[in-house]
Amino acid sequence: MYLLITGTPAFYEGPQGVRRLEPLAQRLYLDTKTDARFDSPRAVQIRLPGFSLQSLADVGRSVRDIYASHCANGQRILTLADDEYLERLGRAVTGSLGGKVGIAPRLFLKKLVADVLDRIDLHPEFDPKVHYQLTVDDNEMTTAERNAAKGVDDIQL
């Protein structure tokens, strides 16, 4: 049996998470003082590296390729949502979140699928490089994303 549980650092390290039950905390303990390059994938708990612009684009490519392989206009999607466009979209989404790549994946994938890939598939005349301008509204963001999107000038004194 293989059981996968995901959680934030607060879940594993905070007083209301795993640490609340000592036997569980002992079993899930991870030595974070060692070099992450030598972590064992067989460990009870593994560290996942944060997202970079490159890994965000890699995820976008994988999603695009899966989407293209299961839709009516797959070749058109591969052509119009090429690697360069995905990287540009990733930079734009990350930029709208104050440059914080780590919180961008959810919003990036939402915009990629709903705003770009769906439109390419459904509308023969749609070209995202010409017809799509990224917009990010407060209502579609999580609290963390809204906080990241705020600049110094947005802070009320």
C-alpha positions as CSV (number, residue, x, y, z in Angstrom):
1,M,0.0,0.0,0.0
2,Y,1.2,3.5,-0.8
3,L,-0.4,6.4,1.0
4,L,0.2,10.0,-0.2
5,I,-0.6,12.9,2.1
6,T,0.3,16.4,1.1
7,G,0.4,19.4,3.4
8,T,2.0,22.8,3.9
9,P,4.9,23.3,6.3
10,A,2.4,24.5,8.9
11,F,0.6,21.1,8.7
12,Y,3.9,19.2,9.4
13,E,5.5,21.6,11.8
14,G,2.8,23.8,13.3
15,P,1.2,23.2,16.7
16,Q,-2.2,22.3,15.2
17,G,-0.9,19.8,12.7
18,V,1.1,16.6,12.8
19,R,3.0,17.6,15.9
20,R,-0.2,17.5,17.9
21,L,0.0,13.7,17.9
22,E,3.5,12.8,19.0
23,P,3.7,9.2,17.6
24,L,2.6,10.5,14.2
25,A,5.1,13.3,14.3
26,Q,7.9,10.9,15.1
27,R,7.0,8.7,12.2
28,L,6.8,11.6,9.8
29,Y,9.9,13.4,11.0
30,L,12.2,14.7,8.2
31,D,15.7,16.0,8.9
32,T,15.7,19.3,7.0
33,K,19.3,20.2,8.0
34,T,20.8,17.9,5.5
35,D,21.5,18.8,1.9
36,A,18.2,18.3,-0.1
37,R,20.2,17.0,-3.1
38,F,20.7,13.8,-1.2
39,D,17.2,13.2,0.0
40,S,15.9,9.7,-0.5
41,P,12.7,9.3,-2.6
42,R,12.0,6.3,-0.3
43,A,11.8,8.5,2.8
44,V,8.6,8.7,4.8
45,Q,8.4,12.4,3.9
46,I,10.0,14.1,1.0
47,R,10.8,17.7,0.2
48,L,9.4,19.2,-2.9
49,P,11.4,22.0,-4.5
50,G,9.5,25.3,-5.1
51,F,8.5,26.4,-8.5
52,S,10.7,28.4,-10.8
53,L,9.7,30.1,-14.0
54,Q,11.3,27.1,-15.8
55,S,9.3,24.5,-13.9
56,L,6.1,26.5,-14.3
57,A,6.7,26.5,-18.1
58,D,7.4,22.7,-17.9
59,V,4.1,22.1,-16.2
60,G,2.4,24.3,-18.8
61,R,3.9,22.3,-21.6
62,S,2.8,19.0,-20.1
63,V,-0.8,20.3,-19.6
64,R,-0.8,21.7,-23.1
65,D,0.4,18.4,-24.6
66,I,-2.2,16.4,-22.7
67,Y,-4.9,18.8,-23.7
68,A,-3.8,18.8,-27.3
69,S,-3.8,15.0,-27.5
70,H,-7.5,14.9,-26.4
71,C,-9.2,17.7,-28.3
72,A,-10.4,18.4,-31.8
73,N,-7.7,20.9,-32.7
74,G,-4.6,19.5,-31.1
75,Q,-2.2,20.6,-33.8
76,R,-3.5,24.2,-33.7
77,I,-3.0,24.2,-30.0
78,L,0.6,23.0,-30.2
79,T,1.2,25.7,-32.9
80,L,-0.5,28.7,-31.2
81,A,0.4,27.9,-27.6
82,D,4.0,27.1,-28.3
83,D,6.8,26.9,-25.7
84,E,7.7,30.6,-26.1
85,Y,4.1,31.6,-25.5
86,L,3.8,29.4,-22.4
87,E,7.0,31.0,-21.0
88,R,5.6,34.5,-21.7
89,L,2.3,33.6,-20.0
90,G,4.1,32.2,-17.0
91,R,6.1,35.4,-16.6
92,A,3.0,37.5,-17.0
93,V,1.0,35.6,-14.3
94,T,4.0,35.6,-12.0
95,G,4.5,39.3,-12.6
96,S,0.9,40.0,-11.6
97,L,1.6,38.2,-8.3
98,G,4.6,40.4,-7.4
99,G,7.1,38.0,-9.0
100,K,6.3,35.2,-6.6
101,V,6.5,32.0,-8.7
102,G,5.7,29.7,-5.8
103,I,2.1,30.9,-5.6
104,A,1.6,31.2,-9.4
105,P,0.9,27.6,-10.6
106,R,-2.8,27.5,-9.7
107,L,-3.6,30.8,-11.4
108,F,-1.3,30.0,-14.3
109,L,-2.9,26.7,-15.1
110,K,-6.4,28.2,-14.7
111,K,-5.6,30.9,-17.2
112,L,-3.8,28.5,-19.6
113,V,-6.7,26.0,-19.8
114,A,-9.8,28.2,-19.5
115,D,-8.6,31.4,-21.2
116,V,-6.1,30.1,-23.8
117,L,-6.4,26.4,-24.7
118,D,-10.2,26.3,-24.6
119,R,-10.4,29.3,-26.8
120,I,-7.9,28.0,-29.3
121,D,-9.8,24.7,-29.5
122,L,-13.3,26.4,-29.8
123,H,-12.6,29.4,-32.0
124,P,-10.7,28.9,-35.2
125,E,-9.8,32.6,-35.5
126,F,-8.5,32.9,-31.9
127,D,-4.7,33.6,-31.6
128,P,-3.6,34.1,-28.0
129,K,-0.6,36.2,-29.1
130,V,-3.0,38.7,-30.8
131,H,-6.4,38.3,-29.1
132,Y,-5.6,37.5,-25.4
133,Q,-4.5,40.0,-22.8
134,L,-3.9,38.6,-19.3
135,T,-6.3,40.0,-16.7
136,V,-6.2,38.9,-13.1
137,D,-9.1,40.0,-10.9
138,D,-9.2,40.0,-7.1
139,N,-12.3,37.8,-7.1
140,E,-10.4,34.9,-8.8
141,M,-7.4,35.0,-6.5
142,T,-6.8,33.3,-3.2
143,T,-5.9,35.4,-0.2
144,A,-2.2,34.6,-0.7
145,E,-2.3,35.5,-4.3
146,R,-4.1,38.8,-3.5
147,N,-1.5,39.7,-0.9
148,A,1.3,38.9,-3.4
149,A,-0.3,41.1,-6.0
150,K,-0.4,44.1,-3.8
151,G,2.5,46.5,-4.2
152,V,4.0,48.9,-1.7
153,D,1.7,51.6,-2.9
154,D,-1.4,49.5,-2.1
155,I,-0.6,49.3,1.6
156,Q,-2.8,51.7,3.6
157,L,-1.1,53.5,6.4
